[in-house]
Amino acid sequence: MQAPKRRKTSARRDERRAHWRKVAKAANSLCPQCHKPKLPHRVCPHCGTYKGRDVLELE
């Protein structure tokens, strides 16, 4: 298999990586129990509930 004939320039490399850091962050949803922000489809870290049930024992 052949090797590349010319080296990729840094400009070409950076064009490819231009949108790398522009990926959107995960959206937060509000917990229906305590109304604090939490990641969707995960247990609320503040009150410990998920889908209306107590899942974690928090102090």
PLY file of the C-alpha trace (Angstrom):
ply
format ascii 1.0
element vertex 59
property float x
property float y
property float z
element edge 58
property int vertex1
property int vertex2
end_header
0.00 0.00 0.00
1.33 3.39 -0.90
2.18 6.16 1.51
0.79 9.68 1.00
2.83 11.60 -1.55
2.59 14.95 0.27
2.25 15.81 3.90
-1.06 17.39 4.96
-0.51 21.04 5.82
-1.47 22.40 9.20
-4.14 24.55 7.55
-5.84 21.48 6.07
-5.61 19.68 9.40
-7.10 22.65 11.23
-9.93 22.94 8.71
-10.92 19.41 9.56
-10.86 20.15 13.30
-12.66 23.50 13.01
-15.96 22.28 14.48
-14.47 19.88 17.02
-15.08 22.09 20.06
-18.41 23.40 18.87
-20.35 20.30 19.88
-23.31 21.33 22.00
-23.35 20.46 25.69
-26.01 18.14 27.01
-29.25 19.94 27.72
-30.44 20.09 31.31
-34.00 19.25 32.26
-35.78 20.18 35.45
-36.45 17.59 38.13
-40.22 17.24 38.63
-39.75 16.82 42.40
-37.28 19.53 43.46
-37.29 21.62 40.22
-33.49 21.80 40.06
-31.54 21.16 36.84
-30.43 17.59 36.12
-29.26 15.57 33.14
-32.10 13.87 31.27
-32.73 10.15 31.87
-30.66 10.15 35.07
-31.31 10.19 38.80
-31.57 13.69 40.25
-28.39 14.34 42.27
-30.24 16.76 44.58
-33.26 14.75 45.71
-32.39 11.22 44.48
-35.59 10.52 42.54
-36.12 9.06 39.08
-39.52 8.78 37.39
-41.30 9.69 40.61
-39.58 7.00 42.71
-36.91 7.40 45.39
-33.82 5.69 44.04
-31.00 7.14 46.16
-30.90 7.63 49.90
-29.58 11.17 50.35
-28.81 12.83 53.64
0 1
1 2
2 3
3 4
4 5
5 6
6 7
7 8
8 9
9 10
10 11
11 12
12 13
13 14
14 15
15 16
16 17
17 18
18 19
19 20
20 21
21 22
22 23
23 24
24 25
25 26
26 27
27 28
28 29
29 30
30 31
31 32
32 33
33 34
34 35
35 36
36 37
37 38
38 39
39 40
40 41
41 42
42 43
43 44
44 45
45 46
46 47
47 48
48 49
49 50
50 51
51 52
52 53
53 54
54 55
55 56
56 57
57 58
